[in-house]
Structures are given as structure tokens and as C-alpha cells.
């Protein structure tokens, strides 16, 4: 689903805000200690190794006193699509490299946003 403009992209985010917030809360690398248990086979082992390296890097470098879901909600409220994409992209690196990830609530919506990029 390609977005034609920023207004359409923000409308999509806002219409899926609840499930995207849950995705960010569950899978952002800074929330790894509270991550939902997901029992899926790793279907891309080499990519999983790289994903874990990026996840650790995000966890080490991200120094915010606010939770990622709070920052996401604020970005949605402000219409800051760049921040929305950045937060979702970080959460993406908390998702295992598995075809089973499509069962994660908010994953499909996150993919739609990341496929469209920034405006």
C-alpha cells in the first residue's frame, strides 16, 4: 500500500496507532526484558545474527528517559513522521528473523510504514 503523501501516511499511522504502539512496546530493543515470548523458528539464521547485533547497538546507544511507546505516541500526536519511522524501525530490530513474525500484532502495519519510507 504505497502512500501518496505525508497526510495519507499519517492517516494510516493514526488509524493503526493502538496496534503500532503495542508493537513498539513489545519489540523495541530497549524493552527486551519485557518482550512477549514468541516461539517461532529462525528462518534466516545469518540475518538473525546481524539483527541481534543491531538490536544490541540500539539498546546501548538509546538514552531516553521516556519509554519508546511514549515517544511513539508523542510523535503521532505531533505528526512527526520521521520520528514515527525511526521508532518503528528500531522496534523492527527486536523482531526475530522468522516468517512466523507475521503473527505479531502490528508487524504487518509496521512493514507497510517501513516499505513506504519517509517523506
C-alpha positions as a printed Julia matrix, in Angstrom:
119×3 Matrix{Float64}:
  0.0     0.0    0.0
  2.01    2.97  -1.17
  1.29    6.32   0.43
  0.83    9.22  -1.96
  1.78   11.9    0.53
  2.53   12.67   4.15
 -1.13   13.23   5.03
 -2.03    9.74   3.81
  0.91    8.22   5.71
 -0.07    9.96   8.94
 -3.7     8.93   8.48
 -2.56    5.3    8.17
 -0.44    5.57  11.32
 -3.26    7.2   13.27
 -5.78    4.58  12.17
 -3.4     1.87  13.39
 -1.95    3.71  16.39
 -3.1     1.22  19.03
 -1.59   -1.87  17.4
  1.57    0.01  16.4
  2.01    1.26  19.97
  1.7    -2.33  21.2
  4.29   -3.41  18.6
  6.72   -0.71  19.74
  6.11   -1.51  23.42
  6.7    -5.19  22.86
  9.62   -5.25  20.44
 11.68   -2.07  20.75
 15.22   -3.14  21.76
 15.12   -1.07  24.96
 12.11   -3.18  26.07
 13.76   -6.58  25.55
 13.32   -7.56  29.2
  9.53   -7.32  28.83
  9.3    -8.74  25.3
  6.42  -11.13  24.68
  7.54  -14.73  24.33
  7.39  -15.67  20.69
  8.0   -19.28  19.78
  8.88  -19.15  16.1
 11.68  -20.84  14.19
 14.5   -18.65  12.96
 14.2   -18.92   9.18
 17.12  -16.65   8.27
 19.99  -17.57  10.64
 22.6   -15.2    9.16
 20.15  -12.31   9.19
 19.26  -13.18  12.8
 22.91  -12.77  13.81
 23.03   -9.33  12.15
 19.67   -8.37  13.67
 20.91   -9.2   17.17
 23.99   -7.04  16.64
 21.87   -4.06  15.6
 19.44   -4.69  18.46
 22.32   -4.61  20.99
 23.68   -1.43  19.42
 20.28    0.3   19.7
 19.93   -0.84  23.3
 23.41    0.53  24.17
 23.08    3.87  22.39
 19.49    4.86  23.02
 19.45    7.01  26.12
 15.94    8.32  26.65
 14.14    8.67  29.93
 10.84    8.21  28.08
  9.62    4.79  27.01
  9.63    4.12  23.27
  5.85    3.8   23.28
  5.51    7.24  24.94
  7.84    8.73  22.33
  5.84    7.0   19.6
  2.53    8.37  20.9
  4.03   11.87  21.08
  5.39   11.59  17.53
  1.93   10.55  16.3
  0.33   13.44  18.18
  2.89   15.88  16.72
  2.61   14.41  13.23
  6.36   13.8   13.23
  6.52   11.07  10.6
 10.34   10.9   10.66
 10.3    10.08  14.38
  7.47    7.59  13.84
  9.52    5.75  11.21
 12.67    5.85  13.38
 10.89    4.33  16.39
  9.17    1.64  14.33
 12.44    0.83  12.58
 14.16    0.38  15.95
 11.31   -1.9   17.09
 11.77   -3.89  13.87
 15.19   -4.95  15.15
 13.54   -6.53  18.19
 11.65   -8.98  15.97
 13.27  -12.36  15.27
 14.21  -13.21  11.68
 11.37  -15.63  11.1
  8.49  -16.0    8.72
  6.45  -16.52  11.89
  6.8   -12.82  12.74
  3.71  -12.07  10.64
  1.63  -13.29  13.6
  2.89  -10.4   15.75
  0.18   -7.74  16.19
  1.34   -4.55  14.48
  4.05   -6.22  12.4
  2.12   -6.0    9.13
  1.34   -2.32   9.78
  4.99   -1.65  10.64
  6.06   -3.27   7.36
  3.66   -1.05   5.44
  5.17    2.05   7.04
  8.78    0.94   6.57
  8.19   -0.04   2.94
  6.99    3.5    2.25
  9.95    5.21   3.91
  9.99    8.81   4.96
  8.54   11.89   3.28
